[in-house]
Amino acid sequence: MTAITPNHPSSAARALPCFPSRQTLLTAAMGFSAALLAVPGYAAPEAQRGALEIGAISIEDNAINPDDATQQLGYTVRGSASSTGLTLTPRQTPQSVTTITSQQMEDRGITNIEQALETTPGVSAAKYELGGRTEFRARGYTISNWKVDGLQTVGESGFSGSGNAMNMDMYERIDIVRGANGLLGGTGDPSATVNLIRKRPGRDFGGSAYLTYGSWDKTRLGADLNLPLSEDGRLRSRFVVTQQQANSFRDNQSDRARAALANVEFDLTDSTTLGAGYQYEYAKYVGSGWGANVPIWYADGSKTHLSRSTNVVPSWSFSDYETHTTFGSLAHRFDNNWALDFKLAQSKTESEGNRALAKVNASGGGRYGGYWNQDGSGAILNSFYSSNDTTQQSGQVDLSGPFQLFGRTHQAMFGYNDSRTVSWSPQYTCTLFSNAGEKNLGTGCQLRAQANGPTAGPVIDNWHNGVDDDFYIDVAKTGRHGKMVTRQQGLYAATRLSITEPLSLILGVRTSDYHTRNVSAAGARTSQTESGVVTPYVGAIYDLNDTYSLYASYTDVFTPQASETSSGNRVEPIVGQSYESGIKGEWFDGRLNASAAYFRTKQDNKAVTDGDNLTPTGAQAYTAGSGTETDGIDIELAGALTENWNIYGGYTYLHFRRLDSDGRSDPSHLFKASTTYRLHGPLERVTLGTGVSAQSNIRALSSPAGAPTAGVSNGSTDVNWSGYAIWNAMAKYDINDDTDVSLNVTNLFDKTYYTRYGFYAGAIYGDPRSMSVTLRTQF
């Protein structure tokens, strides 16, 4: 069973390729550097080409099994369909595609989607609060396209998305396609698409289990069982369960999570497979807040420099997320090598948050208050209660295969996908109980730092001592609710034409329909429809030789917007384009892949605030902005340098050619790398590893509140979000061929840094140094 066997070669049986020497690696690196300046017709010197050739390989270790359905090869993959719908090798894919494999997740101790994307080259993250909104960004834009097994899902890490509960024990790998993915998605930003590949059953019996204990009493355990239900494996199943609980370095904060997967497949015939399954994911965060939890400035305008443990929240502040997913599939392979794949899924995410925090907020008249005084006074409790039920139904059918034309073999793919999302937001009325008496907060269920009025937050006696225990909010439903229904449909087709031996051309087109209907709790109705939106895709790959390929691609996207203008109309849809060109290299039969790309992206009509203008319903009005345009460079390397040496990393340079937003959250320079090395001789059971994530400083904006004067701010302030480098380390010892113990250390040098800086004059500290020990076994 390939999916849950050891990721590292065992000492008992290794029929592995003969990896090259250090001299050969240096030659390969020099060859790749030369290829960056190559033009069509380039050919590496004979000595170099010969050094990189490897002969026939007998593979017994499951970590590099070419028949593995997950396509994983240690720290890289043999192929992926996440970019174009056509299964292509990394070198033959005309876009930047990063894969976080199961071995990477095990080596780094990755257990949730946030940790996975933190290791992904070209992706940055910025939190808005703890246990709530985390914005993942690529190429200057927010990532808004999330998929599981290619099907659209509500994966945002926000107040109502499922991202906060995504548990990586349920998934085999993650593909991140940087740039627009308009052919398969239609809508979205020209940033990236995240596609999680769910674990599937294999034909052979086997399993694994692990137990982790770490800093702040973190305890996590998990089990993964592959169970054939018939003697020949035609009926097979896979069961995964996991559970975690942990405290935190922050005051009043803890979390717990659990998840389960049951996946069953049945071979109706030798060519037809039917699949069905159920998945459950849950996460709860106690001590989560509403906004950045540490103020940057005191009321007198001086910097705070507070302890990383500071978290002025009440004990009842929490957020939780629960997702139930049912899914099914039908796959048929025709005799002519064509394939029909049909997939569907329904997920229901229930979220609830009773968030409260001492922070800066609006105090009326365009001013902002609630700044803390150094003597413990000045802090005001802000609170926000909400819940949301979101149901998403997604389906997709694809027909793909080879065809002959003009004496050459080509590929084609045709498909249709459809998703319908229904989101319910109940209306609540809330009452605040405190020493000052009872206060009705009305239907907004919000407390802000206003000087007076029903939503004025209570003053905290002394923030040094935390939030007074007698603050309590009682919540009751009014019986009303808001409802939003969104429907997206698309027909698409793509073909990979083998024009000549070295030149391949990928042509694709999609036509999309989009409709959304919104009814507020007060009964106000709005809707928007976009029909027949055409999205082209063009890609070209030119093989310089057996190692290097030049490529270029173009696609665009559109995104309808919910924001309203001062007249009550929706702001016109966002339109965007994504261009990319570069060179890719592949060595050691695909076990090592590298790429260097230049990209350019554009996004027009993004809604921006329309000054002090309001909509007819009294909300903030928006207008279409002039847009954002970025360009930059992506460099990435992933795979095995030798039999015992894995490496993974990348560098991104991002340049804003045009920016109309209030500040930015993207570093100009972003570098991420990790590596593991298995020792030789008497220490061959030991594997050591290290990694780093580094980004340059960001000239950001503290918005909408900035530095105060006499405890009040009248607007934004320019701030410097300092750059940082966070180092990690790991060590692993194989007790025997089936059991190992590993130590992971994050933030090895205990660097103090921020994962948000400037949101409502606040900041969020990154995690200090932490350690965890994991005992893992398989059978």
Secondary structure, 3 states (H helix, E strand, C coil): CHHHCCCCCCCCCCCCCCCCCHHHHHHHHHHHHHHHCCCCCCCCCHHHHHHHCCCCCCCCCHHHCCCCCCCEECCEECCECCCCCCCECHHHCCCCEEEECHHHHHHHCCCEHHHHHHCCCCEEEEECCCCCCEEEEECCEECCEEEECCEECCCCECCCCCHHHCEHHHEEEEEEEECCCHHHHCCCCCCEEEEEEECCCCCCCEEEEEEEEEHHHEEEEEEEEEEECCCCCCEEEEEEEEEEEEECCCCCCEEEEEEEEEEEEEECCCCEEEEEEEEEEEEEEECCCCCCCEECECCCCCECCCCCCCCCCCCCCEEEEEEEEEEEEEEEECCCCCEEEEEEEEEEEEEEEEEEEECCEEEECCEEECCCCCCCCCCEEEEEEEEEEEEEEEEEEEEEEEEEECCEEEEEEEEEEEEEEEEEEEEEEEEEEECCEEEEEECCCEEECCCCCCCECCECCCHHHCCCCCCEEEEEEEEEEEEEEEEEEEEEEEEEEECCCCEEEEEEEEEEEEEEEEECCCCCEEEEEEEEEEEEEEEEEEECCCCEEEEEEEEEEEECCCCECCCCCECCCEEEEEEEEEEEEEECCCCEEEEEEEEEEEEECCEEEEEEEECCCCCEEEEECCCEEEEEEEEEEEEEEECCEEEEEEEEEEEEEECCCCCCCCCCEEEEEEEEEECCHHHCCEEEEEEEEEECCEEEEEECCCCCECCEECCCEEEEECCEEEEEEEEEEECCCCEEEEEEEECCCCCCCEEEEEECCEEEECCCCEEEEEEEEEC
